């Protein structure tokens, strides 16, 4: 199938770029989610697809991030969730999860620590990213699973919140209290499920990579399993010859750069159409993410953007997986179970959810 004119307007030929020069210390103060120094854009490759471009991305100028915490306690079936009573005028006295806008100069995780302390009185440990929600292309909410580590439950009102309180999850789900909104209930459900998930010890927790991004990028990890899930294949750039190259490269999957004029869901739809002959007819809409790069710091930076790797499952009921541009992309099998797990493609392996609002 030949590409139509509309496709040609936004498709950019991909090519391999030389890795950035790396000295003994090229991290420039950038750290990973685990606090270790990170190189900026290692093994970078120009985007395979382009739907516009952001000249810059700056927090509260053209993009907004919200960070939230879902904090549970109690035994299975008897869980309680920590909520705060709003002090804002438009939602005064109503209950909601601890959450707030990310401020320029702090990481997403640092925002969670600050908001939880200000609104609940507790210090917390952030465990993993629970969910990424995106509306349009310039609003993102990141919900994290967290545990209380210290402090005292807030009982004195201030401008941040009136107080905090533990509520039975069953009561919250039954909507037996006045809430600011019910949108966070699905996040509570996901947090309950997360507690039941078997954690793989040799895989680090899923937290954002603190790496500056000048624009907005989506990396498509399209994978297909056979009917008994014993075989996994992924769609990769032609420069990735095998699973060893896949494991070694920072950006092996088809990647799209996009501008604020394109909604996130539209980017997904157009890229599906470009990558596979049958497009969305043979691939489910992405419902999870397997990597996130974002660092809204320092305050004066123009690189407060993000790059998210979305997991896209090929439909088992369809045998058609024809690539539209076989000279640019191809399928390769992943036989090594460790590589599968590192990409969060292991059976029943945890990945944060993705909600395109």
N, C-alpha and C positions, 0 to 999 in steps of 0.2 A: 504494500500500500504506500503510495507516495504521500509526502507531506503536503497539506494544502497551504494556501498563502497565509492563512491566519496563524498556522503553526510556525511558519518561517519567520514571522514577525518577532517571535520571542525566543526561538531556539538559538543558542549560542554554541558553536563548536567547542567541545572540551579538548583540552590538551594538558599534558603533564607539565607542571612547573617545577623548577628546581627548588628543593627545600630551602627555607630561609637559613642564612649562615648561623650556625650555633657555636658559641664559644663555651668557655667553662661555666659562665653564668649568663644565660640569655633570657632569664625569666622576667626581668624587669619588675620584680616584686609580685608577679602574678602567682597565685597559689591554687592548688586543686582543692576539691571539696574536703579532702583529708588534711589540708594544710601544707602539702608539699609543693615546692616550686614547680611551675609548669612553663614550658616553652610556648610562645605565642604562635598559633596556627602552624604546628609542625606538619610537614608533608602536605602543605596546602596545594589544592588544585583549583583552577578557575571553575566557576559553576558550569555544569553541563547545560543548564537551562536558565533563562533569565526572563523574568516578568517585571520589568522595571528595575530601578535601583535607588537605594537611599543614599543621598550625598553624605548624610551623617545620620546617626541615631543618638538622641539625647533624651534622658529621662525627663518627663513632665513637659517636654517641648513637643515631641512627636510620638512618644511612646509612654505607656504607663504600665508598671508592674505592681501587682498586689501579692503579698505573701501572707499565708494563713497557716494556722496550726490546728490539727485535730489531736487532742490529748485525751486518751482513755485510761481508765483504771478498772480493776475488778476482774472477776473470773468470767470465763465464757458463759454467755447467756445472762450475765448479771452486770454487764459493763455500764460504767458511768462515763459521761463526756463532760469536759470542762467548757463552760460557756461564760460569756461576759454580758453584762447588762449595759446597753448602749447609753452613752451620754450625749450623743449627737442630737440636735434639735429635731430632725426629721424622723428619727427612730428612737426617741427618748424612752427609756424604760423597757425596751424590747431586748430579747436575748439573741445572741449570735456567737459564732466562733471567734476566737482571737484572730484579728487580721488587720492589715493596714498597708498603706502605700509604701513601696520601696523608695527610699531616699537616695539621691545621687551620692555616691561615695561609700556605699555599703553593699555587701553581697546580699543575695537573697536569704541566705541562712542567718546572717547578722540581723536582718529585718525581723525574722521570726523571733530571735532571742529578745530583741528590743520590744516588740509588740506584746509578746507574752508577759514580759516583766511589767510593762506599763499597765496592761489591761487586767492581769490576773494576780499580780504580786509574786508569781513564781518565777524562778529560773528554770530553764529547760534544756534538755538534750535533744537535738534534732536528729532523728533516726534516718529517714529516707524521704525522698520526694514521693508524694502520694498521687498527685494529680496535676495536670496542666490544663487550664481552660483558656481558650482564646476566643475573642470576639472581634470580628473584623480583621484587622491586621495590626492595630496599635494598642490593644488592651489584652493583658495576659495576667491570669491569676495562678499562682503556684501554691498548692496546699501540701504541707509536710506533716508526717507523723512525728510526734514528739512525746517525750516523757518528762515529768516533773523531776527536778534534781534538788530543789531547795526553795527557800523563801516561805512566805506565809500567804494564805488565801486573802485576796483583797476584800476589804469590807468598807473602806472609806472612799467616798466618791471624789472624783476629780474630773478634769476635762477629757481624760482618756476613756474612762468607764465609770459606771456607778458602783459596780462590785463584780465579783465573779462567784460562780457556784457550780457544783457538780450536780448533774441530772442523770437519772437512769436513761440509757439509750432508748429503751422501750417507750418511755414517756415522751421523749423528743420525737421519735418516729410517729407516735400517735398524735402529735401536734397538740399536746395538752398544756402548752405554755405559749405565751404571746411572743412570737419570734419576729425578728426583723425581716426574715425571708426563710423559705424552706429549701432553698437551693443547696444548702450545706448538708442536708440530710443524706444525700447520696454519697457525700464524702465521708460521713460517719459510717455508713454501710461499708464503704471501701476500706476504712481503717479497721473495722471489725474483721473483715476478711483478711486484711494484711496480717493481723495478729495470728491468724491460723496458718499463714503461708510458711512452708519450710524454707528456711534461709540457707543458702549455700555459703559455707564458711569461707571458701577461697575466692569468693566474688565480693568486692568491696560494696558497701551500701550505695544505693543510687542517690547521689547528690550532684548538684550542678558543678560542672567544671568551670572554675573561675578564669575565664579567658575572654578578653575583649573582642567584640565583633563589631565591625563598622557598619554592617547592614543586617538584613533579615534573611535567613537561609533555612531551607528544609532539605534534609537528606533522607532519601527514600530507601529503607531497608525492606525490599520486597522479597518475601520468602515463600517457598512452597514445600509442603510435606507430601509424602506418598500416603496411601490410605491407612497404613498402620503406624505412621509417624516414625518409621525407622530410617528414613532418608530425608535430608533437608538440602534444598538448593536455594541460592540467593542470586539476585540480579546485581551484577557489578560492572564497573567500568572496564573496558577492554584491556586496560593496562594492568589489571589484576588477573594474573594468569591462573592462580590456584589458591587453596585455602591458606597456605603459608604467607603468600603475598597479602591476602586479605587480613590476616592477623597483624601483619607488620605495618600496614598503611593506616593513617589516621582518617582518611576520607575516601573509602573504597566504593561507596555507593553513589548512584546518580544524585546530583545536588542541584537545587534551584535557588537562585537569588531572586527576591521579589521586593517590590516597592509598596508603599502604603495604599496605593490605588487599587491593589488586589487583595480581596479577603483571603484569609488563610485557606478556607474550604475551597475556594475557587482555584487557588494554586494547586491544591491536591488533585482536583478534577482535571485540570489542564495537563498536569504532568503525567497522570495515569494515561491520558489519551496519547501523549507523546511517546511514552516508554513502551507500551504494549499495544499490539494490534487491536485487541478487544477492549482496551482501557478498563474502565470501572466495571464492565460486565464480568471480568474474571478476577478482580481483586476487591476484597472488602475495604470499606473505608477504614482508615487507621483509627484504632481505639487505644493505642498505647505508645509510649515513647521509650527509646532505649539509650538516648544520650541527650544531654543538654549542655550547651556552652553559653554562658552569660556572665558578664561582669560589669555592672553599672558603676564602675569606679575607675579612676578618681572622679570627683565631682565635675571637673572641667572637661572631661573626656568627651569626644564625639563618637565613641565606640561603645555605646550602651546597648547595642543590638544583641541578637541571639542567633544560635544555630541549633536546630532541634532535629534529631534523627527519629523518624516515625517508623513504627513497625507495621508493615502492610502485608497481610496474609492473602496468598493466592487461594482461590476457591477450589476445594478438592473436587467438587462436582464438575468442574470444567477442566478438560485436558489441554485447552488452548493456552499457551503461554508464549506465543510468537512475539519476538522483539521487533519493534518497528525499525530500529536502526542497529542491525546486528554488527555493523562495523564499529559501533561505539559501545555497545553493551552486550553481555552474554551471561548465561547461567553457569554457576559452578557449584558442585556439591561440597558440603562440609561434613567430612567424616570424623574429624577430631572433636570429641565431646567437650574438651576444654575450650576450644575455639567457639563452639556453639554457646557454651555457658558465658564466655566473655562477652559475646554479642547479645546475651539474654535471649537466646533462642532455645534454651533447654526446655524440656517438657515440664509444664506447670511452673516455670520459672517466673519470679515476680518482675513485673514492669509497671511503672506508673501509668495511670489512665490518661487518655487524651479526650477532651471534650471540645468540639468545635461549635461554639454557640452561634 
